[in-house]
Amino acid sequence: MSIKDIIEGKKEWRAHVKRLKALPNDYQIVYKEIQKYLFKVGPVELTNGTGLLSGIVDLFEEGAGLGKDVLEVTGRDVAAFCDDLIKDSKTYADIYQESANQEVNKAMKKVINRRK
């Protein structure tokens, strides 16, 4: 990643935050909880710019523009809303599970080879 990429990323993030701050307070609160949830769950592409988060702000801007309550947009179960957003995304948990399985398989092959 070059300095130019870092600077561009910061510009994008600042523009993203500016859009977020323009939303009604209830939308901002729910967005922050979504953001925390997604950072904990860890979809891999979340670290590649603001794509998913920007899409959420797009959706929230549309909902706020229509005068909807934020929970009309997300539903009452915000965690389920998040899970649905990332259902087809690879997460860090997926990567860790794959790694753990590979390590177990390697270890088991060694055990089997020693028995021969």
C-alpha positions in Angstrom: 0.0 0.0 0.0 1.5 3.3 -1.1 1.3 6.6 0.7 -1.1 7.8 -2.0 -3.4 4.8 -1.3 -3.3 5.7 2.5 -4.2 9.3 1.8 -7.0 8.4 -0.5 -8.3 5.9 2.0 -8.3 8.6 4.7 -10.2 11.0 2.4 -12.8 8.3 1.7 -13.2 7.5 5.4 -13.6 11.2 6.3 -16.3 11.6 3.6 -18.0 8.5 4.9 -18.0 9.8 8.5 -19.3 13.2 7.3 -22.3 11.3 5.6 -22.8 9.4 8.8 -22.9 12.5 10.9 -25.6 14.0 8.7 -27.9 11.2 9.6 -30.5 11.4 12.4 -29.1 10.4 15.8 -31.0 7.1 16.0 -29.5 6.0 12.7 -26.0 7.0 14.0 -26.5 4.9 17.1 -27.6 1.8 15.2 -24.8 2.3 12.6 -22.2 2.4 15.4 -23.6 -0.9 16.8 -23.5 -2.5 13.3 -20.0 -1.3 12.9 -18.9 -2.8 16.2 -20.7 -6.1 15.4 -19.1 -6.3 12.0 -15.6 -5.6 13.3 -16.0 -8.4 15.9 -17.5 -10.9 13.5 -14.9 -9.9 10.9 -15.9 -10.1 7.3 -12.6 -10.0 5.4 -13.7 -7.4 2.9 -14.6 -5.0 5.6 -10.9 -4.1 5.8 -10.8 -3.2 2.1 -12.1 0.3 2.2 -15.6 1.3 3.2 -17.6 -0.7 0.7 -20.0 -2.5 3.0 -20.2 0.3 5.5 -20.8 2.8 2.8 -23.6 0.6 1.5 -25.2 0.7 5.0 -25.0 4.5 5.0 -26.6 4.6 1.5 -29.4 2.5 2.9 -29.7 4.6 6.0 -29.8 7.8 4.0 -32.6 6.4 1.9 -34.5 5.3 5.0 -34.1 8.7 6.7 -35.1 10.5 3.5 -38.3 8.5 3.5 -38.9 9.4 7.2 -38.6 5.8 8.4 -37.4 4.9 11.8 -34.0 3.2 11.7 -35.5 -0.1 13.0 -38.0 -0.1 10.1 -34.9 -0.2 7.9 -32.9 -2.9 9.7 -35.6 -4.7 11.6 -35.7 -5.1 15.3 -32.9 -7.8 15.3 -29.9 -5.7 14.2 -27.5 -8.6 14.6 -29.6 -10.7 12.2 -29.6 -7.8 9.8 -25.8 -7.8 10.0 -25.6 -11.6 9.6 -27.7 -11.3 6.5 -25.4 -8.7 5.0 -22.4 -10.9 5.4 -23.9 -14.3 4.9 -22.0 -14.9 1.7 -18.8 -13.2 2.9 -15.7 -14.9 4.1 -14.9 -14.0 7.7 -11.8 -14.2 9.7 -13.5 -16.9 11.7 -13.8 -19.0 8.5 -10.1 -18.4 7.8 -9.2 -19.5 11.4 -11.4 -22.6 11.1 -9.7 -23.6 7.9 -6.3 -23.0 9.4 -7.2 -25.1 12.5 -8.5 -27.9 10.3 -5.3 -27.9 8.2 -3.1 -28.0 11.3 -5.1 -31.0 12.7 -4.9 -32.8 9.4 -1.1 -32.3 9.2 -0.7 -33.5 12.8 -2.9 -36.6 12.1 -0.9 -37.4 9.0 2.3 -37.4 11.1 0.7 -39.6 13.7 -0.5 -42.1 11.0 3.0 -42.1 9.3 4.7 -42.8 12.7 2.4 -45.8 13.2 3.4 -47.3 9.8 
